[in-house]
Amino acid sequence: MGTLIARIHDAAAADGIGSRLLKALDALGDAEDLDRIAEPLQRVVQGLPLGRLRGVLHGRPLGHPLHPALVQLPLGAWVSAAVLDVVPGSERAAEVLVAVGVVAAAPAAWTGWVDWAEQHEQQMRTGLLHAASMAVAVALHGASWVARSRDSHRLGRALGLAGLAAVSCGAALGGHLAYRQAAGANKAEPVAHLVEPGWHTLGRTADFPVGEAARRTIGEVAVLVVREAEEVFHVLADRCSHASGPLSQGKVADGCVTCPWHGSVFRLTDGWNVDGPATAPQPKFVTRTDDQGNLQARLPGAG
């Protein structure tokens, strides 16, 4: 932990306050000392027998992570309680809001941990400190709830303000994790902006064995090519929408391909994400065979 503190201090020492803070946050991603905590905790979370609930916690039915949506309730409740703390006669209402925030933090934490366990090492390190900050915030607001229920409103307000300070630190780390480190973002979204319109030749159809994954490129975009039958080809963006894993190195079976990095499963016929942590589908290309026996592909509507 001393090495971690030294690294953050060194990263923050060179520039102005804004740059220092940003570099300090970036340094968290390289703090390998945190792996001693993150790796065993990751195995515990991944080993939980959640079944189909795991996909719901990831947010697959929504098409994006569920965690950012759920955190709005506890944060909103705690901020509202702090506002009511300066309004005379609002002690009971503030107490209820603090309690709502503490209870609502539980499902938000569940979704966060499930997402966290399927990230890269750098994201997991930052996420670990984000979770620790939020755990402190929940503990402080829980103590605030207890104090308020015992009519110790002055102590309850002080604990609530301390909890908001912890929430602010956690929110900064969460924002860094989501926007700087792109945890939870759809990694396949840029494909439509990078592929030129029109048909692109991927190779002769004879070069693609039936049932095997092959990697080709369209400009700077890698694509997965799977020949299902003699004249049936499927072409998807190769980099997984969850964390950019190479689908061409994954397993092809039962009309789907499984990402080798985190186990997201995509249907070959339309790129739909049917299992795993990915919340967004893979871009699917339209295919044809030209008069010379070449396989060609383009994005739908980009003819």
Secondary structure, DSSP 8 states (H G I E B T S, - for coil): -HHHHHHHHHHHSSS-HHHHHHHHHHHHTT-GGGHHHHHHHHHHHHTS--TTHHHHHHTTTTTS-SHHHHTHHHHHHHHHHHHHTTSTT-HHHHHHHHHHHHHHHHHHHHHHHHHHTTS-HHHHHHHHHHHHHHHHHHHHHHHHHHHHHTT-HHHHHHHHHHHHHHHHHHHHHHHIIIIIS-TTS-TTTTHHHHS-SS-EEEEEGGGS-BT-EEEEEETTEEEEEEEEETTEEEEEESB-TTT--BGGGSEEETTEEE-TTT--EEETTT--EEESS--S---EEEEEE-TTSEEEEE-TT--
